Amino acid sequence: MNDPFAGIDPDAPDWFRTAITHPVQSQFVEVLGCRIHYLAWFRSAAEGACVPKTPGLLLIHGGGAHANWWRFIAPFFADSHRVCAIDLSGMGESGARNLYSSESWAAEIDAVLCDAGLFVEGSDPNSPKPLVVGHSFGGLMAMKFGAKSGHRLGGTVIVDSPVQDPAETPLPEPANSTRMGPPIYPDQTTALSRFRLMPAQPCENDFITNYIARTSIREVEGGWSWKFDFRVMGSRRFGEPYRAELGALKGRVALIYGEKSAIVSPQTVAYMSQLMGQEAPIVEIPNAHHHLMLDQPLAFVAALRAILDTWSRHPR
């Protein structure tokens, strides 16, 4: 967005306006034949590589979402970390693929970490390793990446991503769609009126949901549509259980979840804690639902800060 104030409600609080207007750069990297977009809260990847003592932090959005879901969260960490937020393929400003897979999404995470200079290969071994934070579907992709390459990370924070106990009733999958193409709405107002959180939840912070809605649509031939490939949303996003990935996740791991989450139950939390180990922090955000950075943003920032600060004082 060229105008940093575009899409900001006039009554939005000062902290939100300050965060949204924090300097940020758009970057692109080619990954397996697809152009991948990410936001960087520092001037360039070259700058990032020149500050190896400052840990990198990569933020990964949920299914059908995009990097702008982190625009009002990332600046809280920009003074202490080199922060980036990825648009996974098929979502946001990234390109589409003929076939999506957890393997290709994990490759995109790796590529952005390298392109942004968050991995400083061959550098001082005492330099801090980058951290990865993933919400919902993004948390599952963080597990996928961490199971293979977690030894290169300083830690992985999972945010309300469900890895269910096999004895638990499986989460319902999205209904199969017969749609042959993305929905196109006649005008911007109509498109904005169709924005919904999935799964549905209350959120009193209209200034946040309105901003997310405005950054989630684009003008296309014939009207306005969403910034995601409809085939991504129609896939079985939770079809893989990710139990093996969470159990094999290398390095430190933490879980943040919403007290009122529709997809992470107390049984799920207990099961994930068992897989993660006794040392893994488990943080519940009171009164938060699944999209906890929307309905309890400052509490989420505080929880994430506490985890990252503790890890920074006890590096591995």
C-alpha positions, 0 to 999 in steps of 0.5 A: 500500500503506497499510502500508509494511512489508507484503510485506517479507520479515523478512530483507530488508536494511536498504537495501531496508527503508529504501527501501520505507518512504521517503515516497511519494504516489499521484497520478492524472491523466486521459489520453485518457479513462483514469485514470492512476496514478503514484507521487511521491517528493515531497509534491505536484505543486505542491511539484515545480513550486516547486523548478525547480532540482531536475531531474525524473525519471520512471521507466517500468516494463516490460510487465505491470509497474507503478510498484512495481517502482521502489519500492526504486530511486527513493528513491536519487534522491529527494534530488537529483531530483523522482522519479515512477514511472508506471503505464501504462494497462492496468497497475498501478493505472491504468485499462484501455483498449479499445485500447492503442497506443504513441501513447496510452502516450506521451501518458500519459508526457507527461501525468504529466510535466506533472501532476507538475510535472516539466515547468516550462513557461515557467520559467527557461530555465536550469532543468533539464529532466526525465529519463526512464528506461524498462526493457524495454517502458518503454524502448521507450515512452521512445523513442517519447516522446523521438522526438517530444518529446525536446527537452523532456527533459534525457535518456533512459536506456534499460534493457535494451530491445531495438532489434535489428539487422535482420540479427539473428534476431527475438525470439520474440513471446508466444504468442497466447492464446485466453483471454477474460478474466484468470486468477483464482486461488482465494486469495492464496497460489495467485496468489503461487505463479504469479508469474514473471519474463518472460523467465524468469531467476534472481534470488537476491534473493527479498526483492525478487521476493516484494515485487514478487509481492505488489504485482502481485496484487489481490483480485477477484470470485471470487479473486485476479488480476494488476494488468494487463489480459491484453490488454496482455500478449497484444499484440505488445509488440515488434512495432514495431522502434523503430529509427526512434524510437531514431534520431530520439530528440532530446536525450541518450540512454544505454543500461544493459543486463544482461551476461546479458540474454535479449533484449539481445545484443551485436549488439543493443548494437552496433546501438543504439550506432550509432543513438544516436551515439558520445557516448551512454554504454553501461553493462553491468551484470556478472552481470545478466539482463534484470530487472537492477534485481531481480537487481543493484539496487545496481549498477543504482543506481550506473550510473544515478547515474553517468550522471545525475551526468555529465549534471547537470555538463554540462547542455544 
